[in-house]
Amino acid sequence: MASNDSIAKKTEVSASTDYTKIVQSHSFQELLRKKRNFIVPLSIFFMAFYFTLPILTSYSKVLNTYAFGAISWAWVLAFAQFIMTWTLCILYSRKAATFDQLVEEIVKEAKG
């Protein structure tokens, strides 16, 4: 648990920081670019994959055919959505570690 002194020090550093300068810095802009280039394509993929199941089941009979045994393609696609969600979660968690390193560099630049 943080003590009152450490909170005061953080607040003091925070109050003296020029956030406009940080936002305009090359390293911060690079961080935003990298995050956008990672998040936007994955979000588009997620939305397309997610809405494929309700759209195909509503307007098509293609998922009613059997994939194997008594399991139809609708069940396969529904289960694949769970796998896709877990995979994207793992990918983002790993990539967030690199984003955190960039943030630490930006904080060091701002302090020094």
C-alpha positions as CSV (number, residue, x, y, z in Angstrom):
1,M,0.0,0.0,0.0
2,A,1.4,3.4,-0.9
3,S,2.2,5.8,1.9
4,N,1.0,9.4,2.0
5,D,4.6,10.6,1.2
6,S,4.9,8.6,-2.0
7,I,1.5,9.8,-3.1
8,A,2.5,13.4,-2.4
9,K,5.7,12.9,-4.4
10,K,3.8,11.4,-7.3
11,T,1.4,14.3,-7.2
12,E,4.3,16.8,-7.0
13,V,5.9,15.3,-10.1
14,S,2.6,15.1,-11.8
15,A,1.8,18.8,-11.1
16,S,5.2,19.9,-12.6
17,T,4.9,17.8,-15.7
18,D,4.2,19.6,-19.0
19,Y,1.7,17.2,-20.6
20,T,1.4,19.3,-23.7
21,K,5.1,18.8,-24.4
22,I,4.7,15.0,-23.8
23,V,1.7,14.7,-26.1
24,Q,3.6,16.5,-28.9
25,S,6.8,14.5,-28.4
26,H,7.9,12.1,-31.1
27,S,8.0,9.1,-28.7
28,F,4.4,9.7,-27.5
29,Q,3.2,10.0,-31.1
30,E,5.1,6.8,-31.9
31,L,3.3,5.0,-29.0
32,L,-0.1,6.2,-30.3
33,R,0.8,5.1,-33.9
34,K,1.9,1.6,-32.7
35,K,-1.2,1.1,-30.5
36,R,-3.5,2.3,-33.3
37,N,-1.8,0.0,-35.9
38,F,-2.3,-2.9,-33.5
39,I,-5.7,-2.3,-32.1
40,V,-7.7,-1.1,-35.2
41,P,-7.0,-4.2,-37.4
42,L,-7.7,-6.6,-34.5
43,S,-10.9,-4.7,-33.7
44,I,-12.1,-4.9,-37.3
45,F,-11.2,-8.6,-37.5
46,F,-13.1,-9.2,-34.2
47,M,-16.2,-7.4,-35.3
48,A,-16.3,-9.1,-38.7
49,F,-15.7,-12.5,-37.1
50,Y,-18.2,-11.9,-34.3
51,F,-21.1,-10.7,-36.6
52,T,-20.5,-13.5,-39.2
53,L,-22.4,-16.0,-37.0
54,P,-25.6,-14.0,-36.5
55,I,-25.6,-12.7,-40.1
56,L,-25.1,-16.2,-41.6
57,T,-27.7,-17.9,-39.4
58,S,-30.2,-15.2,-40.1
59,Y,-29.9,-14.8,-43.9
60,S,-28.4,-18.1,-45.0
61,K,-28.7,-21.8,-44.6
62,V,-24.9,-22.4,-45.1
63,L,-24.3,-23.1,-41.4
64,N,-27.1,-25.6,-41.2
65,T,-25.0,-28.3,-43.0
66,Y,-23.2,-30.8,-40.9
67,A,-19.5,-30.3,-40.4
68,F,-18.9,-33.7,-38.8
69,G,-21.3,-36.1,-37.1
70,A,-24.3,-34.3,-35.7
71,I,-22.4,-31.0,-35.3
72,S,-23.3,-28.3,-37.7
73,W,-21.1,-25.5,-39.0
74,A,-23.0,-23.1,-36.7
75,W,-21.7,-24.8,-33.7
76,V,-18.2,-24.9,-35.1
77,L,-18.3,-21.2,-35.8
78,A,-19.8,-20.5,-32.3
79,F,-17.0,-22.4,-30.6
80,A,-14.4,-20.7,-32.8
81,Q,-15.5,-17.4,-31.5
82,F,-14.5,-18.4,-28.0
83,I,-11.1,-19.5,-29.3
84,M,-10.8,-16.2,-31.3
85,T,-11.6,-14.1,-28.2
86,W,-9.1,-15.9,-26.0
87,T,-6.4,-15.6,-28.7
88,L,-7.0,-11.9,-29.2
89,C,-6.8,-11.5,-25.4
90,I,-3.5,-13.3,-25.2
91,L,-2.1,-11.3,-28.1
92,Y,-3.2,-8.0,-26.6
93,S,-1.7,-8.9,-23.2
94,R,1.6,-9.7,-24.8
95,K,1.6,-6.6,-26.9
96,A,0.6,-4.4,-24.0
97,A,3.9,-5.3,-22.3
98,T,5.8,-3.6,-25.2
99,F,3.4,-0.6,-24.9
100,D,4.2,-0.4,-21.2
101,Q,8.0,-0.3,-22.0
102,L,7.3,2.6,-24.4
103,V,5.3,4.4,-21.7
104,E,8.2,4.0,-19.2
105,E,10.6,5.5,-21.8
106,I,8.2,8.5,-22.3
107,V,8.0,9.0,-18.5
108,K,11.8,8.9,-18.2
109,E,12.0,11.5,-21.0
110,A,9.5,13.7,-19.3
111,K,11.4,13.5,-15.9
112,G,14.9,14.0,-17.4
